[in-house]
Structure formats: C-alpha cells, structure tokens
Amino acid sequence: MLQLLVRDVDAWWSQVNPKALADRFAVNRAAPPAMQSWGMKVGFVFDPSGVLWHVAEAVF
C-alpha cells in the first residue's frame, strides 16, 4: 500500500480518471474520495500490479 498526498484530491481524481484506468487494466475498482474518520479525504486506487494507493488530501 502507498499513500499519495495531494492538495486537492477531487481535482486529481477528475484529471486522472481512476475508473477508466481500472477498466483499462482490469484491476479492482477505484473508490472515489470520501472523508475518513481519521480526518483525511481519501480515494482508493489499485495499480496494474495490484498495489493499493490511497490518494489523500489533509482537510484542516
């Protein structure tokens, strides 16, 4: 698992389009950004090798 911190996770999500990547590479579906109980907004993406990425934004 890896975590990538970005300034605006919603902007990153719309630019990269993880759903299209999941379909293209036949990997687990991406989960769009949502507020987590630990205080970060996080989207979940699997890369083609199966590694789970947390794409996160610290919300203050």
Secondary structure, DSSP 8 states (H G I E B T S, - for coil): -EEEE-S-HHHHHHHH-HHHHHHHHT----EEEEE-TTSEEEEEEE-TTS-EEEEEEE--
